[in-house]
Amino acid sequence: MLAAQALYGPDDTASARFGTLALGRNLFRLLPEDVHDRQPLVGGNGRFALVADVRLDNRYELHSALGLDGRAASLADSDILLLALENWGEAGLDRIVGDYAFAFFDMQADQLMLARSPLGQRPLFWHRGKGFLAFSSMPKGLHAAGDIERRADPVSVERFVGLIPQIGTGSYYEGVQRVEPGHVVTITSSGSRTRRHWNPQRRTLRLKSFGDYVEAFRMELDRAVASRLRGADGKVAAHLSGGWDSSAVAATAARLLAPAGGRVMAFTAVPRNGADAYGPLGRFADEGPIAAKTAAMHDNIDHFRIESSGRSPIADLDLYADAFERPSFNICNHVWLSDIRSAARAQGARVMLTGEIGNWTISASPSALLADYLREGRWLGWWREATAIARRPGTRLRGIAATSLSPWLPAFAWKRLRRLQGRPGLRLQSALHPGLRKSIGREQEAYDFGRAGRPNDHFRNSRDALLEMDFGEYRKGVLGGWGIDKRDATADRRLVEFCLSLPVDMLLKGGIRRPLARAALSDRLPATVLDERGKGYQASDWHVGLTRDLPAVTALIDAIAADPVASGIVDIDALRALVREWPKAGWEDPQIIARYRVALLQALSAGHFLMAAAHGRSGGHFADLTQ
């Protein structure tokens, strides 16, 4: 099992036996204190054993709480985690902050605890068979055990094709259970129980002045970014788009590193010479110029524009299946993401900062905010905001009414309103087999017109979206394949809880969206970025490589059609029709984007994964990623 996962931890490997329990870990030294890592660990005078994949972001707070004093410098994060669990047990999960997945065994109680941090930045899987139980960071570790057949789980893949998020403990492999993000699984000889240990509660932060909110915002963002700079050795890579989220993270890192002479290597994906790069209405296809303005504001940011390689989105599906061990969503984005990772590694980076959760944290300003004014009984405030928004060019009164009243509209009225808005629904964006449209279609509709598409209230919508997120396999695949530890500062639990607690006035005031974030980021982002109303459209030239690779697309569809499992999940006739009707132009049209960029690519990714799993491909191409 350790050998199968060696790329995830090439610096050291160790295992230990405790009666009928065997524990092991591979180590990728990413933190300064990792030189002290000596896992598997034993504590409590031989009662407890631990293996952990962990970065503690409140390490120094735990020093004081645990009374470590002078000993702390010689302790790895895993040592501190063990002491926290020894002292506080399962309740310690409320006191530790960071990215982690661990197994903690109580030999006296004969009880195993498996746990993951909120937002799923580290993966963990397990299997209970006849007379044995096994767990590992990635499914390939379980499949290497020899007693667990490697076969894709069709139900999970059906939901993937239908664009329905993973819910529950199922993984993309039969017989392999997923420890859900923010959950703890307790396993004994008699059974198992699962409990969510992170479930943010609704609360409203009340500070004396707007200036106090600005100061608090900056403090939380600075702390989140600083926590993720450990081990970067003064030279960190960062994504830098034209939006607020990654820009805020990269700029904050630059400010924090500047006093000691540290530098940020900021990477922006751009289309080749702007050719064949189109964005839908309100989106701009080339983020290079606006990202350059952020970089120019900080003397210690080195800006790298990574031009599109022009590779087809399906060219590296073998690599993705091996790296991430799941079907990959939005595979056209993996092309430029892979190019950036390779460029960062070539520059010697080991840590890359990102801001993927920023839409729900630092730049949150959802459409539910007008409804929040009404829910709080602030009618005058609602009128003021609605009137200010109505003055904007292109604003429709119908849209204001929809976002204000959506929580109280009957379901049939909301569905009709959504259809009048002309937004492509999930059915148009998915190529499910006709035999599945009835069963999965009901779930699609419930998700499309309910939790995902219907503004209700900011806190609940944001919390539900956050609780569905699981980046574990992707993070581990990037680490093993490219040697890059990808860290999302906007996913910091403390920052998330702070942003969820903000009053509605901090998110929408005087018709201005994100007034707090705008003020707080004014010391690190240029006005050009903060005032930009459009959004970047990454991989805007995605169709160029795919069009050039049409013979391979056809061959993959034929292979999926010949596979008995894959052809029962994917609508082969629909895929062939899409190829026959291949557009000559209009790739920025939302309907074409829904049918080709989403439905076609999602189905091809799923079909390929099903075949790869059926033929036992695991690790055959994985090493190529590090070249």
Secondary structure, DSSP 8 states (H G I E B T S, - for coil): -TGGGGGG-BSEEEEEEETTEEEEEEE---SGGGGG---SEEETTTTEEEEEEEEETTHHHHHHHHT-GGGGGG--HHHHHHHHHHHHGGGGGGT--EEEEEEEEETTTTEEEEEE-GGGSS--EEEEETTEEEEESSHHHHHTTSSS---B-HHHHHHHHTT----SSB-SBTT-EE--TTEEEEEETTEEEEEE-----------SSHHHHHHHHHHHHHHHHHHTTTTSTTEEEEE--SSHHHHHHHHHHHHHHGGGT-EEEEEEEE-GGGTT----TTEES--HHHHHHHHHT-TTEEEEEEE-----TTTTHHHHHHHHSS--SSHHHHHHHHHHHHHHHHTT--EEEE-TTGGGTTT---TTHHHHHHHTT-HHHHHHHHHHHHTSTT--HHHHHHHHHGGGS-HHHHHHHHHHTT---TTTT--B-GGGHHHHHHHHHHIIIIITTS---HHHHHHHHHHT---HHHHHHHHHHHS-EEEEGGG-HHHHHHHHT--GGGTEETTEESHHHHHHGGGTS-HHHHH--SEE-TTTTHHHHHHHTHHHHHHHHHHHHHSTTGGGTB-HHHHHHHHHT--SS-TTSHHHIIIIIIIIHHHHHHHHHHHHHHTT-SSTTGGGGG-
